[in-house]
Amino acid sequence: MPAFNQQEYRERTARLRQQMAERSMEALLVFNEANMNYLTGYDGYSDYVPQLVLVRQDEEDPWLILREMDVACATATSYLPHSRLLNYPEKYIGSSQRTPWQPIGDMIRERTKTGHIGVELTAKSFGVKAHANLAKSLDLSKSIDADGIISKLKLVKSPAEIAYMEQAGEIVDRAMRIARLSVAPGARECDVAAAVMHALCTGTPEFPGHASRIYPTMPTGRPATAPHLKWTDASYAMNCQTNFELGAFRHRYCCALSRTVFLGEPSARSRHLHQAALDGFLAAYETMRPGLTCGDVDRAFRHTFSSRGVRKDSRIGYSLGNDWPDGGASLQDDDETVLQPNMTFHLIIGIWEKSDGYVFSETVRVTRKEAKSLSSMSRDLLVNC
């Protein structure tokens, strides 16, 4: 069953078709699987093989083109009728002699009569070789770079999208509390990870958790200075810290949350990092209101944080939603995207330097007047003794 009703999907496609018309695109090839899901509801997690959505500027509903066996996944998850589901035979999978891009090109050419086709050029499943293979059966000489066009549409969330993210917020809060309580001397990192994953999957009594390709990150150290590590074979010992970055999902809509947990007494430097990160977070958070820009948010953070003697050159956040980052905007100095109600961001103060490590984040929604966190997790320093 699709995650949203037919009207929601068609409104998304209508807004996309308007953007296509403004850029003289008569058709659009969508290869990014999160964007395919956004337009159709398709939830197959099959972007290791060629697949796409074909949007025509003059048609209300798109076409979904998949490998043959994945049509059943589309039937179960997409709002599209079976007549809009196209497929290529399984004989094209795993063959060194045949490429699926040949029948895909034939299907596209049958449904488009123009060379003015928009193409998502940087999707995972559409690399240089794929482009070359598709170009053999489809004229891409007049194609238009369409990267980012759907990401911009995804920036402002609908009430239904916000509802899923709020539900995910309840799930990730619970998972973080379990993560914090599971860190103890002698506990294996893998067992803590298993407890967190169980919490993210089971969700709450009201809202089950859904699948994600993004696993929790939980680097441990004295201090923990790496940003994206998972768990190891080691067991916890006193006087270390773990930087948890978790994401809970409802129908592919994410709510992210990060906290640092100390096992044993934190050093004076660690306490300083916590306060600097928290103060910077709050400065940015209080700036997130309609009419200001992503750059304004970053500059508010830097104004508060820069005098604390802590290095942080990385950005402080990004647009969040469908499949975690949705690519629409970035909280950094040179992004002047204007904030609007129902934009959602992962506001993350991550410090990963040679001798300093700390992370603090929440998922934040811009409302009509101010920012609203989707987390109720404590903002205090988290210490297990």
N, C-alpha and C positions, 0 to 999 in steps of 0.2 A: 504494500500500500504506500502511495506517495506520502512524503512528510507534510506536504501542503496541499491545499485544494487547487483545482484547475485554474481558477481565476488568478491566484497568486502567480502561478507559473506563466500564464499568458500576459499578465501585467509586466513581468520581468522581460519577456520577449518583446513586448510592444515598446518598452523603453529602449531596448537594445536596437530594434529596427529603426527607431528614430535616430539613434546615434549613427547607425550604418548609413542612413540616407544623408545625413549631414556630411559624411565622409565619402560619399559616392560609392559605397559598397552595395552591390546588388546581391551579394551572398557573403556568408562568413563561415569559415571552418574553425570549429572550436575543439581543440585537442586536450586542453587542461581538464583533468577529470573532475576537479572541484567545480569548474565552470559548467561542465556537462551536467553535473548533478544540480547545480543552481538553476539551469534552464529547463531540465526535464524530470528531475527526481531520480534519475538512474543512479544506482548505488552498488556498482559491481566490484569496485577496486580491481580493475583489470587493465591498468594503463601500462602494463608490461607488454601488451600487444597493441597493434594499431586499432584505434577506435576514435570516433569523433561525433560531434553534432554539426549538422548542416542547417544554417539559418538562412532563409531567403527573405529578402526585404519585402516581398509582396505576399508572403504567406503567414497566417496567424500562428501555426504550429511548426516547430522544426522537425528535421529528420534525425534519427539516431542510427548510426552505422557501427555495427559491432561484428566480432567474430560470431560464428553460428551458435556456439553453446551459450554465449552470454545473452542471447535474446531472452532466455528464460529469466535472467536477472532483471532485465529491463521490464519484462511483463509483470514481475512482482513489485517493482519499485517505481516505475515511471508512470506519469499521467497519460502518456501518449497512447493512442490506439495502436493495435497491432499493425495496421496499414502504414504507420509512420516508422516502423522498425525494420531496418534493412540489415542484411548480413552477408558476409563472404564465407565461403566453404572452409572447413577445418583443414583441408589439404594444403592451405597456404601457411599454416602455422608450423614453425620448425623446419621449414624447407630451405635448402641453400640454392634451389633452382627457381623457386617461385616467391613472389612478394605479395602480401595482402594489399599493398598500395596500388597494384594494377586493377583489381576489381573495385577497390574503393574509388579510384579515379574514374572508372567507367560509371559508377553510380552517381558520382558528383556531376560528371559531364552530362548525363542524361537529364539532370534536374536543374542545370544552370546553362544559360546561353550567353554568358559574358565572361570576359577576362577580368572584370573588376571584382575580384574576390578578396575579402579580408582573410588573413591567415594568422593564427597564433603561432608565432615562429619559435618561441622558447619553451613550449610545453615539453614535459619529460619524454613523451612518446613521439615527438616530432623533431628529431635531430637532423643533422646535415644529410645523412644517408636517406632518411625517410623523405625529406624534401626532394632529393634527387629522384628517388623512385616514383614519388607521386607526380613529379613534373614530366616524367616520361609518358604518362597517360592523360595529363591534364595541363593545359596551358597556364603556367603561373607567371608568365612574363609581365603581366600587368597587375599582379597581386599586390595587395596593400597590407602593410604591417599592422596587425590588429592587436598586438600585445597591449594589455592594460585597459582595453575598452570595457571589458566585463568587470574587471576589478573596480573601476570607477563606479559602475552601477551598483556594486555590492557594498559601497561605503555606507550608505544610509539603510538601516535595517527596517524591515516591516514590523508591525506589532507581533506577528506570528514568529518571526525570527528572534526578536527580543525575548519572547516567552521561552523559547528553547534555551537561549543563552542564560536566562535567569534560572531555569531548572538545572542546567549544567553547573551554575554557580553553587547551588546547594550541594551538588554531588562533590565538586572539587573541594569545598570547605571540609566536608566529612573525610575525604581522602587525606587532606593535609593534616587534620587532627590525628588520624590513624598513623600517618607517617611520623609525626612528632612523637607519639607515644611508643612507637615501635623501636625507636633508636635507644639501645641500651647496651652496656658492656657485654660482649660475647654474642650478641645477636648478629646473624649473618646478613650481609647487605642484600643477598638474593631473597632472603625471607622477608626483609622489610619491603623490597620491591614487590614481592608477591602479595603482601598485605595491601599495599597501595593499589596494585592492579585489581585486586579483588574488590576494593572499595569503589574504584572507578567503573568497574563492570556492573556491580550490583546496584550502584546508585543509592536511591532512597526508596522507602516503601511506595512513594507516589511516582517516582521517575526513575526507571532503569537507566543505567549507563549504556552508551553505544560505543561501537568500535572506532579506533583511530590507528593510523600508521605511526603516530608520534608517541614514543614511549616516554615515561617519566625520566627526567634527568636528575641525578642525585650524586654528584661527585663529592667525595669525602677527602679531607686532608687536614693539615695543620699549618696554614689554613687551606681551604679548598679554593683553588685559583683557576680551574678549568671550567668552561661554560657548559659543555654539552655531553658530558660523560654519563653513562648509565650506571649499573652496579658492577661489582667485581666479586671475586671468590673470597674476599676478606671478611673478617668479623670486626665489629665495632670495638674500639678501645677508648678509654677515657682521654679527655683533652683533645678532641677532634671536633670538626664541624662538618655538617652535610648541607649542601645547597640544593634544596628541592625545588624543581620547576615542574608543575603538574598541569595537565589539561583534562578536563572532563568534557564529554561529548553527549549531545542529544541530537540525533538525526544529522550528524556531521557538523553541528554548530557547537563551537567550543567556548568554554570559560577557562582561562588560564590563571594560575596562582603560584607565586613563589615565596618561599621563606627559607631562612637559614636557621638550622637547629644546632645548638652547641651541646656537646656531651662533656660535662664538666664546666668549670668556671671559665668564662670567656676572658681573654686578655683585655687590657685597657684599650689596645688598638682596635680590637674587635668591637668593643662597645662604642668606640668613636665611629667606626664604619657604620654600625647600625644607626646611630643618631644622624650621621651625615646623609645616609641613604633615605631615612624616614623623612627628614626635613626637606630634602630635595624632592622626594615623592610628593609630599603635601603641597609644596610650592607649585609643582606642575599640575597636580590634581585640582587645585583651587583656581587655576587659570583655564581649565578646560570648560569653556562655555561658548555658546553660539556666537559667531561673528569674529572670534579670534582665530588664529591660525595654528597649524602644527608647529611652525617656527616659533610663535609666541610661547607655546607651552615649553618647548625646549629651552628657550632663553630664560624663562622664569626659573626653570630648574637650575640652569648654569649660574644664574645670579645668586642663588642661595647656596649652591653646592661648591662653587669654584674656590671659595675661601677656606674650605675645610681641609686642604692639604691631601686630597685623595684624587688620584688620576682616574678619569673616565672619559674616553674618547668616543665610545660607541653610542649609538642612538638610544633614546629612552623609551621607545615603544613603536607600535605599528598597528594598523587596522587589523582587527581580529573578527572572525566569524566562521564562515564555511571552511572547514578543514584547517583551522588555526589561522596563520596569516592569510589574509585574503588579497594582499597586494595593492590596496588602494591608496594608502597614505602612510607616511612615516613621521614619527615625532623626532624631528631633527631640524637644525637651524635653517636649512635651505629648502624645506618643504612648506610652501605657503598655502597649502590646502586649507580652505576656510571650514571651520567646525560647524556642523549642523546637528540639530536634534536627531537622536537615534543613530549617530555614529558610535561605534564601539572600538575601543583600543585596549591592547595589552600594554599597560604602563609599567615598564620593567626597569628598575634601577639595578643593573648587573655590574658588579665590580670584579673584573678578572685580570689582575695584574700580578707581577712577579712575586710580590710579598703581601698582597691584599686580595682577599676573596670574600664576597658577600653578594646576596641577591634578595631583592624584595620587589614583589609585583602584585598587581591586582588587575582584573578586567574592569574597565570603566566605560560606562555609557554616558554620552552627552545628552542631557535633557534640555528642556526649553530654557532653563535658567542657569544650570550648573552641571557639575559632574556627579554621577552616582556610581559607587562601587557595586559590583555584583557579588562581592564577598563580605562575609561577616567575621572573618578570621581576625584574631587578635593581632594588633600591630606592635605589641610589646616584643622585646628581645626574648627569644625562645631558648630556654636553658633546661636541659635534663641533667640532674645531679645524681 
